[in-house]
Amino acid sequence: MCPVSRPVPGQVHTGFAQTVANLANINTNASHSSSGFINEVKKRMLSNDIEKNLVITGYSKGGAIAQLAAILLTKLGIPASKIKVRTFAAPKCGDKAFADKFNEIFPNALRYEYQDDVIPHYPFNNEFRDIVVKELNPLIRRVITTIHERDDSSSEYIHAGKLQYIKTVSDHPELVHDNSELYSLRCHNLAEKVKNSFDLALIRDHGHKGFIKFFSNIEDNNANNSLNKFDISLDNFNNTFKSPSEWEKLDQ
């Protein structure tokens, strides 16, 4: 982990922080940027002399990067009130101090997680290792144990943003409200799936199909109120998974 540059407290995943720095073309500890994506974001937000809002979103690793990018943009002059953060299947990117500050700056940031996806559990905390990792086959268990022995800060990571947990019941994806028992239940569900073999249970739910089905059901039900509640449409969600070439077509 590495410190977040001032005035944001706490520490974040070094690799995620470096990725954001590379995209912004700045030094990790810099307080301003003269190139990279920052100027492009500012230009688009003020195009046609109309001030626009900004939605920052990302899937998997991109979700962790999205949270760090949101913090960076506020430091560089974009008001937090103009930014919405929505992440999907994202790993944890920082410690409690960082998460608390992020939640203070972006109290309405949402993070969507689907069923038994393992990625949002990473870096694995002690509860996950005690419940899930011990059920893995010896080879996989040894690899994960070795990784965490090299990084003794893994238990310090904590999620930022409000959890929107989606679980499929009878082939119908639905939102499950966060509660004190939900995390343990998710760990035990994963443990049951990997008791006898790796079985792809740890990665099967990391795909985007569960999310798309969830938002499709909202639109199929013609639930405009629900769309306002979840603050995202299926078209916007699908854009999260577009390739760079597809994004270029949208800009033309």
Secondary structure, DSSP 8 states (H G I E B T S, - for coil): -EE--TTS-SEE-HHHHHHHHHHHTS-TT-S--SSTHHHHHHHHHTGGG----EEEEEETHHHHHHHHHHHHHHHTT--GGGEEEEEES----EEHHHHHHHHHH-TT-EEEEETT-SGGG-S--HHHHHHTGGGS-HHHHHHHHHHHHH-TTGGGEE--SEEEEEEEETTEEEEE---TTHHHHHHHHHHHHTSS--TTTTTGGGSSHHHHHHHHHHHHTT-HHHHHHHT--HHHHHHTT--HHHHHHHH-
